[in-house]
Amino acid sequence: MWNVNGSIRVEGNGTCPGVDCGAGESVSWALGTLEPGEVRQLGLSYLIVGDVADGSLIAQSASVQFDGGVATAGFSAPVASTASGVTPNDGDWELQRVTLGDTPEADWMIRVGDIDNLGFGWPAGFNPFSGNSTPPHGYPWATDPNDSLGTDQVMVVSSYSYSGSSPCGNDGYTSTTARPDNEPVAITLEYADAIAEISLSSAALQIFVDDFQSQVFCSQFQVTLNGVRIPMLEAVVNSLVQTGPIGKLITFQIPTEYLDLVRSGRLELLFDDPTTGAGDGFAIDFVKLLLNPGAFASTGIIAGVVTDAETGDPIEGAQVEVLGGSQAQTEMDGHYTLKSVPAGLVSVKASMTEYLDQIKVIDLVVGQTQVIDFALESDPLSDRDEDGVPDVEDNCPLAYNPDQADADSDDIGDVCDSEGTDICAVATFNVPNGDRDGDFVYRSEAGIRAAQVNILDGAKVTFEAGTDVILSPGFRVASGGRLEARITSVECSLN
């Protein structure tokens, strides 16, 4: 193995990806550890002249290969193309508007914007649908009047004021462009004829986004379809850190409740932050709408485990979902698997009753399996016994006791305190799923006196301290594994 570095000389002053660079300096990017015979490419930069990247391409890729056990390195000029011909899923990449029926991915594909990396072209071998980010590119650039409105142009959020202040500074797009040219504008997709030919059951958006940096510049993007906010897509966009600037594909499966917007045959997609005043600029290369999508061409797998943050125990039955996409439930050991997830930026949420939701954002590359584990925190507002008292305040959180009676003032509610009282405790049963014949056996805690628990649907449970408890035949079990009915009264026999 050899560690090989590539370097390139910078002319003028400016900022190179990940490092500061100035006139005459030589900036190095490590290629990492390479095995014999391995070839690796590394994205570099553009020429810096007068503090601004002028768009002139210099050596953008570094190839390292081994010949007879000797490492050789060299830089070569990038091979960039403004398009990649014609593909079955996307049509002609050079066209500004394309509508295709019966593609390998969907019943209909509607695209706005050419697929050309904002006019910079794609590095040799780069697939914009792979989930990989582009190398950094220069800015600003001259807007092509032939580009579809809202694509291939710098836009700066409408709440930013060039005469005011911003909460977390300004990005390069903001400082190198001006109003009104950089005002956010909607991207319009029109497909009335296509929607008239099908019965719509699902839809997805694929958007190639560039330089969104909410995490850096404190912006809060709102995303609307025909004026209706789409919170799940907003969560994805506001998780982006595309410093560079760099571009990446987002695939968003439109939730069922928004499909009527799609059925209209016309969508206006708008990205903006009208509230924070952040100095955050962004760009969109192209937008694709897929009607009744099937199998995506570029996918990966997401898998992991969901546990209780406090105990570390696995959580069974938690829901894990790609925001706006596929879903899965955790198994007994807390594991889950999401298959055929479209490559690109993915936001994944884990949720479970009595726990706080948790969202994580990952880059999913085509053909790869990405592991995401979740440790869920208990919800402080959870009220498992439904007595109106949050668990964090309840002196007996698993037994219905709205009066919070505590005769001996030991901070343990009377209904679950067996010491020094003649009050019968109420047990809470966790019952295996599918137990419909009443043969499940529960062992009560020591100190609980004989009692009979009446349940709304008429099922009864009889138990004594230290004995097995058999649920009467016919009682039902909820899908989450707990009693479906709610305890309404307790009859005690103090013998």
VEXVOLO-768184 format. One line per 8 residues: number of its first residue (from 1); their letters; for each residue x, y, z of C-alpha. Coordinates in pm, 1 decimal. Layout:
// VEXVOLO-768184
NUM) A) X:Y:Z  ...
END
This chain:
// VEXVOLO-768184
1) MWNVNGSI) 0.0:0.0:0.0  103.6:359.8:-61.6  -33.9:691.9:53.5  -34.0:921.7:-245.2  -119.3:1291.5:-254.4  -204.3:1511.6:-547.4  -141.0:1885.8:-554.4  -229.9:2177.9:-774.4
9) RVEGNGTC) -106.3:2536.8:-793.7  -356.9:2818.4:-735.1  -340.1:3147.5:-924.7  -491.2:3453.3:-757.6  -662.7:3456.5:-420.3  -974.2:3276.1:-310.1  -1113.2:2981.8:-121.0  -1053.8:2625.4:-233.2
17) PGVDCGAG) -1271.3:2335.3:-117.7  -1197.1:2265.0:247.2  -886.0:2487.2:266.5  -778.3:2849.5:231.0  -555.1:2919.1:-63.7  -375.6:3218.6:-206.6  -161.5:3325.2:-498.6  132.1:3097.5:-565.7
25) ESVSWALG) 36.6:2842.5:-299.6  32.2:2473.1:-369.9  -270.2:2301.3:-220.8  -277.4:1925.6:-169.8  -565.0:1682.0:-150.3  -493.6:1339.6:-2.0  -602.3:1044.5:-213.5  -584.0:808.6:83.7
33) TLEPGEVR) -445.6:456.8:102.6  -454.5:267.7:-226.0  -420.1:-99.7:-300.4  -202.6:-221.1:-589.7  -397.5:-189.6:-912.2  -654.9:48.7:-765.7  -751.2:364.3:-953.1  -916.3:650.9:-768.5
41) QLGLSYLI) -1041.3:990.9:-884.9  -1045.8:1305.6:-674.0  -1244.2:1624.8:-736.6  -1037.1:1939.4:-709.0  -1131.4:2295.2:-798.0  -1162.1:2574.1:-1051.9  -918.8:2848.2:-1127.7  -934.8:3132.4:-874.0
49) VGDVADGS) -881.1:3478.2:-1023.2  -940.1:3800.6:-830.9  -1115.7:3626.3:-539.7  -1380.7:3479.6:-770.7  -1384.5:3145.8:-945.1  -1407.1:3242.0:-1311.1  -1529.5:2903.0:-1426.1  -1211.4:2817.2:-1616.5
57) LIAQSASV) -1152.0:2448.3:-1561.1  -814.4:2334.8:-1443.3  -706.8:1985.4:-1342.2  -1015.5:1843.8:-1175.7  -936.6:1476.1:-1143.1  -633.2:1290.1:-1018.3  -566.9:932.1:-1124.8  -333.4:707.3:-932.2
65) QFDGGVAT) -246.2:362.4:-1059.6  22.8:105.2:-995.8  262.0:-31.5:-1255.1  492.8:-311.4:-1148.8  453.4:-221.9:-783.3  553.2:142.5:-831.8  296.2:413.4:-755.3  258.2:679.6:-1021.0
73) AGFSAPVA) 34.9:985.8:-992.2  -67.3:1249.0:-1237.5  -328.3:1514.4:-1299.1  -536.0:1531.0:-1611.4  -778.2:1787.3:-1742.9  -1139.1:1687.3:-1675.8  -1353.7:1543.4:-1945.8  -1686.2:1719.0:-1899.5
81) STASGVTP) -2000.5:1688.9:-2103.7  -2305.7:1910.5:-2098.4  -2529.9:1610.9:-2155.6  -2523.0:1235.0:-2175.4  -2715.8:1166.7:-2491.9  -3058.2:1007.2:-2468.0  -3159.5:761.8:-2194.0  -3482.2:560.1:-2157.2
89) NDGDWELQ) -3564.7:711.0:-1818.5  -3490.3:1075.0:-1898.9  -3498.0:1128.5:-2272.8  -3260.0:1380.7:-2428.7  -3056.4:1541.2:-2149.6  -3006.9:1860.1:-2353.4  -3377.9:1938.6:-2384.2  -3538.4:2184.3:-2142.6
97) RVTLGDTP) -3876.0:2007.3:-2121.3  -3937.9:1637.0:-2173.9  -4249.1:1421.3:-2125.4  -4212.0:1044.7:-2171.1  -4471.0:771.8:-2132.1  -4414.7:414.6:-2013.8  -4052.7:455.9:-1906.5  -3867.7:181.2:-1715.4
105) EADWMIRV) -3929.1:383.6:-1396.3  -4286.9:511.9:-1427.6  -4605.4:538.3:-1631.1  -4507.7:897.0:-1712.1  -4194.8:1108.0:-1662.7  -4215.4:1488.1:-1684.3  -3886.9:1681.4:-1665.1  -3809.3:2053.4:-1653.9
113) GDIDNLGF) -3449.5:2168.5:-1699.0  -3162.0:2014.8:-1891.7  -2942.5:1763.9:-1708.7  -2610.3:1949.1:-1724.1  -2489.7:2037.6:-1370.8  -2592.6:2404.8:-1401.2  -2410.7:2425.1:-1732.2  -2074.6:2309.4:-1593.2
121) GWPAGFNP) -2116.0:1957.0:-1727.9  -2054.8:1631.8:-1543.7  -1708.0:1496.6:-1460.9  -1609.7:1190.0:-1660.9  -1802.2:886.2:-1540.6  -2027.9:1082.1:-1303.1  -2390.2:965.3:-1278.1  -2621.0:1238.0:-1140.5
129) FSGNSTPP) -2868.3:969.7:-1029.4  -2610.1:769.5:-830.9  -2654.5:956.9:-500.9  -2300.8:1096.4:-513.8  -2236.0:1467.5:-472.8  -2071.7:1660.1:-755.9  -1722.3:1804.2:-718.3  -1725.4:2174.7:-619.3
137) HGYPWATD) -1784.9:2416.5:-903.9  -1728.9:2784.8:-966.5  -1971.3:3074.3:-923.7  -2133.6:3296.3:-1023.2  -2209.2:3192.7:-1379.1  -2385.9:3355.6:-1667.8  -2750.4:3253.7:-1684.0  -2849.9:3098.9:-2015.1
145) PNDSLGTD) -3173.1:3263.7:-2136.5  -3271.1:2931.6:-2294.1  -3279.5:2753.0:-1956.3  -3621.0:2684.9:-1807.5  -3731.2:2942.6:-1550.4  -3606.6:2847.1:-1204.3  -3331.3:2615.9:-1326.1  -2956.5:2672.9:-1370.4
153) QVMVVSSY) -2972.2:3010.9:-1195.3  -2866.3:3141.7:-854.1  -3159.2:3223.5:-625.6  -3133.3:3393.5:-285.7  -3412.4:3359.7:-28.7  -3667.8:3640.6:-45.5  -3635.6:3740.1:321.2  -3270.7:3838.8:278.5
161) SYSGSSPC) -3209.0:4213.4:268.1  -2894.6:4350.8:108.5  -2928.1:4656.6:330.6  -2989.4:4464.3:652.7  -2822.3:4191.0:855.0  -2847.9:3813.6:834.4  -2854.7:3573.3:1131.6  -2546.2:3369.2:1036.8
169) GNDGYTST) -2361.5:3555.3:763.4  -2386.1:3519.8:386.4  -2283.3:3253.4:139.6  -2098.1:3314.1:-186.9  -2412.2:3295.2:-400.0  -2562.8:3579.8:-198.4  -2257.0:3804.1:-208.9  -2187.1:3759.8:-581.3
177) TARPDNEP) -2540.4:3812.9:-718.1  -2800.3:4087.0:-687.0  -3171.7:4161.5:-691.6  -3391.4:4121.4:-885.0  -3202.9:3858.2:-1084.9  -3165.2:3624.7:-785.6  -3524.2:3633.9:-657.8  -3668.0:3282.6:-599.3
185) VAITLEYA) -3900.4:3170.6:-876.5  -4123.5:2866.5:-906.3  -4046.9:2578.9:-1142.6  -4358.2:2480.9:-1337.0  -4436.7:2131.1:-1464.7  -4731.2:2088.3:-1701.2  -4865.5:1746.0:-1795.7  -5245.1:1763.6:-1837.7
193) DAIAEISL) -5248.5:1513.9:-2125.9  -5039.0:1260.7:-1934.9  -5247.5:1270.0:-1616.8  -5566.3:1227.4:-1820.9  -5447.9:888.4:-1946.5  -5384.7:718.7:-1610.7  -5537.7:652.3:-1272.7  -5285.9:811.7:-1037.5
201) SSAALQIF) -5193.0:605.3:-732.9  -4848.3:742.5:-651.4  -4599.4:1006.9:-757.7  -4241.6:1109.3:-687.2  -4018.3:1410.0:-743.5  -3650.0:1392.6:-830.0  -3474.2:1726.1:-782.5  -3105.6:1798.3:-839.6
209) VDDFQSQV) -3032.3:2062.3:-575.4  -2722.5:2276.8:-530.4  -2570.8:2479.0:-240.7  -2854.3:2451.5:13.6  -2692.7:2528.7:352.0  -2958.3:2577.7:619.9  -2732.6:2417.3:880.6  -2462.4:2677.4:810.1
217) FCSQFQVT) -2649.7:3001.3:741.7  -2956.5:2946.7:967.6  -3213.7:2951.2:687.8  -3547.6:2771.9:716.1  -3665.3:2677.8:370.8  -4031.6:2636.6:289.7  -4119.7:2413.2:-3.4  -4458.9:2446.8:-168.5
225) LNGVRIPM) -4650.5:2264.8:-439.1  -4918.3:2489.3:-588.2  -4888.7:2708.6:-280.7  -4929.0:2419.3:-32.0  -4638.7:2360.8:206.9  -4485.5:2011.3:210.1  -4327.5:1972.2:557.3  -4154.1:1640.9:487.4
233) LEAVVNSL) -3974.0:1783.0:185.0  -3884.6:2092.4:388.8  -3721.1:1866.0:649.0  -3506.0:1708.6:378.5  -3397.8:2042.1:227.4  -3323.2:2200.2:565.8  -3091.7:1912.3:654.5  -2859.2:1981.5:360.1
241) VQTGPIGK) -2502.3:2107.8:393.2  -2384.7:2161.6:34.1  -2082.6:2378.9:101.6  -1855.0:2381.3:-199.0  -2084.1:2453.8:-373.5  -2185.3:2098.5:-464.8  -2496.0:1935.4:-609.8  -2692.5:1621.6:-522.0
249) LITFQIPT) -3011.6:1439.6:-617.7  -3313.7:1431.3:-386.1  -3586.8:1173.6:-447.6  -3912.5:1250.2:-268.5  -4212.4:1021.1:-288.6  -4515.9:1246.9:-260.0  -4742.8:1146.5:32.2  -5095.4:1030.4:-50.2
257) EYLDLVRS) -5257.7:1336.1:106.0  -5094.1:1558.9:-157.7  -5175.8:1352.4:-466.3  -5475.8:1571.3:-552.9  -5225.7:1848.9:-622.8  -5054.0:1620.5:-872.6  -5387.8:1523.2:-1030.6  -5438.3:1886.5:-1132.0
265) GRLELLFD) -5204.2:1833.0:-1428.3  -4988.9:2131.7:-1333.2  -4741.9:2174.3:-1046.8  -4558.6:2485.9:-933.6  -4262.3:2393.6:-714.2  -4113.7:2677.9:-509.3  -3820.8:2683.8:-267.9  -3791.0:2992.1:-46.9
273) DPTTGAGD) -3726.8:3117.0:304.1  -3960.1:3413.9:356.8  -3895.6:3456.1:729.6  -3537.9:3435.7:863.8  -3345.3:3691.1:657.2  -3067.3:3436.3:603.8  -2800.5:3500.5:340.6  -2845.5:3162.3:176.2
281) GFAIDFVK) -2842.9:3117.5:-202.0  -2920.6:2798.4:-392.5  -2979.5:2655.8:-738.7  -3175.9:2377.0:-908.4  -3040.4:2189.4:-1210.0  -3352.9:1994.2:-1306.0  -3680.9:1858.9:-1166.7  -3842.9:1527.5:-1262.8
289) LLLNPGAF) -4199.3:1423.1:-1179.2  -4272.3:1049.5:-1195.0  -4636.7:941.0:-1219.2  -4705.1:591.5:-1081.4  -4335.4:514.9:-1034.8  -4226.6:153.0:-1021.5  -3873.4:34.1:-960.7  -3621.3:318.4:-953.3
297) ASTGIIAG) -3312.5:266.7:-1163.7  -3066.2:371.6:-889.2  -3136.6:236.1:-541.2  -2970.8:125.1:-220.8  -3061.0:-38.8:111.6  -3095.9:114.6:457.5  -3083.0:-107.8:766.1  -3023.0:-71.9:1137.8
305) VVTDAETG) -3160.4:-118.9:1486.6  -3387.0:92.9:1709.6  -3324.6:91.5:2085.1  -3435.2:266.5:2402.4  -3183.6:546.6:2468.5  -3196.8:496.5:2844.7  -3189.8:117.1:2875.4  -3033.5:15.8:2545.7
313) DPIEGAQV) -3306.3:-243.5:2499.0  -3431.5:-307.0:2145.3  -3771.4:-161.3:2058.8  -4011.3:-389.6:1876.1  -4280.8:-243.5:1653.3  -4115.6:95.6:1595.3  -4186.8:249.7:1256.4  -3890.8:348.7:1040.6
321) EVLGGSQA) -3960.9:540.3:722.1  -3792.8:734.8:448.8  -3966.8:1071.6:461.3  -4218.1:1061.2:181.9  -4112.3:704.4:94.5  -4100.1:341.7:204.8  -4167.8:219.1:558.4  -4081.4:-77.0:779.2
329) QTEMDGHY) -4143.1:-192.9:1136.1  -3873.7:-316.5:1369.7  -3864.9:-682.2:1465.2  -3834.8:-828.3:1816.4  -3460.8:-755.6:1821.6  -3516.2:-394.6:1707.8  -3381.1:-448.5:1356.8  -3535.9:-309.5:1039.0
337) TLKSVPAG) -3454.4:-307.0:667.3  -3566.1:-64.7:396.0  -3503.1:-201.2:47.3  -3503.2:-35.6:-295.4  -3460.8:315.1:-152.6  -3386.8:568.0:-430.5  -3024.4:682.3:-416.4  -2942.1:1036.0:-310.1
345) LVSVKASM) -3001.7:1238.3:0.7  -3237.5:1046.5:229.0  -3407.6:1155.4:552.7  -3509.0:861.2:771.4  -3743.4:887.8:1070.5  -3791.6:640.5:1356.1  -4103.2:670.8:1571.7  -4278.8:475.4:1842.5
353) TEYLDQIK) -4561.0:546.5:2086.5  -4427.0:690.6:2414.3  -4100.9:799.6:2245.9  -3983.0:1116.0:2074.9  -3941.4:1091.1:1697.7  -3586.3:1095.6:1565.5  -3476.0:1193.2:1213.4  -3138.3:1124.2:1055.5
361) VIDLVVGQ) -3011.3:1230.5:714.1  -2773.2:1020.1:506.2  -2618.9:1004.5:161.0  -2728.8:679.9:-1.6  -2516.3:571.2:-295.6  -2652.0:333.8:-556.8  -2587.5:-33.4:-478.2  -2474.1:28.9:-121.2
369) TQVIDFAL) -2623.2:-63.4:217.6  -2621.7:222.2:466.8  -2655.3:141.9:838.2  -2857.5:386.2:1050.8  -2922.3:308.4:1417.8  -3166.5:501.2:1635.0  -3171.2:543.5:2013.9  -3510.8:689.8:2101.5
377) ESDPLSDR) -3567.8:912.3:2404.4  -3883.5:870.1:2613.8  -4151.6:1128.9:2543.5  -4185.9:1347.0:2856.9  -4551.1:1409.1:2765.9  -4631.7:1039.2:2734.0  -4930.1:922.4:2939.9  -4934.9:544.3:2913.1
385) DEDGVPDV) -5221.0:485.7:3158.8  -5428.0:766.0:3002.9  -5518.3:921.3:3336.7  -5432.5:1277.2:3230.9  -5103.6:1284.3:3426.8  -4778.8:1269.5:3220.3  -4557.0:972.2:3301.7  -4278.7:1199.3:3426.3
393) EDNCPLAY) -4515.0:1334.4:3693.7  -4730.4:1025.9:3754.7  -4667.7:846.3:4086.2  -4790.7:527.0:3923.2  -4740.1:569.7:3547.3  -4872.8:227.3:3446.1  -5198.0:233.6:3643.7  -5498.5:462.6:3594.3
401) NPDQADAD) -5498.0:695.4:3898.3  -5599.1:1050.4:3806.7  -5630.9:1147.1:4176.6  -5262.9:1051.8:4241.3  -5360.6:923.7:4590.1  -5055.7:845.8:4806.6  -5166.6:754.7:5162.4  -4817.5:699.9:5302.7
409) SDDIGDVC) -4653.6:993.3:5113.8  -4377.9:777.1:4969.3  -4420.4:914.6:4613.7  -4562.5:579.3:4503.6  -4928.7:596.0:4415.6  -5161.0:386.4:4630.0  -5279.4:185.4:4331.9  -4931.9:39.4:4286.0
417) DSEGTDIC) -4798.1:61.8:4643.1  -4829.6:-268.3:4831.2  -4654.1:-151.9:5148.8  -4860.2:-26.4:5442.3  -5193.6:-5.4:5263.7  -5495.8:-222.0:5206.4  -5544.6:-80.6:4858.4  -5531.0:-330.7:4573.8
425) AVATFNVP) -5278.2:-259.0:4301.8  -5370.4:-270.4:3935.4  -5131.5:-460.2:3711.8  -5055.2:-357.2:3352.5  -5021.3:-653.5:3117.4  -4796.7:-674.0:2812.2  -4946.0:-953.7:2605.1  -4788.7:-1125.6:2303.0
433) NGDRDGDF) -4938.9:-1033.6:1966.2  -5191.4:-1281.1:1835.1  -5296.0:-1423.0:2174.4  -5669.2:-1448.1:2111.2  -5747.4:-1767.6:2301.6  -5674.0:-1632.3:2648.6  -5397.1:-1878.7:2731.7  -5132.4:-1616.7:2808.1
441) VYRSEAGI) -4999.3:-1644.5:3166.6  -4883.7:-1342.7:3367.2  -4703.9:-1365.3:3701.9  -4809.5:-1082.7:3934.1  -4565.9:-895.6:4153.3  -4527.8:-999.9:4517.1  -4742.2:-794.5:4754.3  -5040.5:-752.9:4523.1
449) RAAQVNIL) -5352.9:-875.4:4695.7  -5624.5:-1081.4:4535.9  -5831.8:-871.9:4302.3  -6057.8:-888.0:4000.7  -6012.9:-636.3:3720.8  -6318.5:-549.7:3511.9  -6254.5:-445.0:3151.7  -6478.2:-251.7:2914.9
457) DGAKVTFE) -6541.5:-536.0:2674.0  -6635.1:-775.7:2954.2  -6312.3:-972.2:2970.4  -6180.8:-1029.4:3324.0  -5847.5:-1102.4:3487.0  -5823.3:-1269.0:3827.6  -5494.0:-1286.0:4011.8  -5334.4:-1334.1:4353.2
465) AGTDVILS) -4992.8:-1235.5:4480.5  -4720.1:-1468.8:4359.0  -4952.2:-1677.2:4144.8  -4999.5:-1711.7:3772.7  -5271.5:-1503.0:3613.0  -5471.1:-1651.1:3327.0  -5661.4:-1416.1:3097.9  -6016.4:-1531.1:3038.9
473) PGFRVASG) -6088.6:-1683.0:2694.4  -6191.4:-1451.1:2415.1  -6017.7:-1131.6:2521.2  -5854.1:-940.3:2239.2  -5497.9:-817.7:2192.3  -5408.2:-490.3:2016.6  -5148.8:-487.2:1739.6  -4894.6:-320.6:1968.5
481) GRLEARIT) -4913.8:-607.8:2217.3  -5114.1:-436.3:2493.3  -5467.8:-485.9:2620.1  -5715.6:-332.9:2379.2  -5966.7:-252.1:2652.4  -5915.7:-8.9:2935.0  -5946.5:-93.4:3305.5  -6250.5:78.8:3455.2
489) SVECSLN) -6275.5:-62.6:3806.9  -6094.8:-285.0:4053.1  -6259.6:-513.0:4309.8  -6036.0:-619.7:4597.5  -6059.6:-919.9:4823.0  -5828.7:-867.8:5123.0  -5773.9:-1230.4:5226.3
END
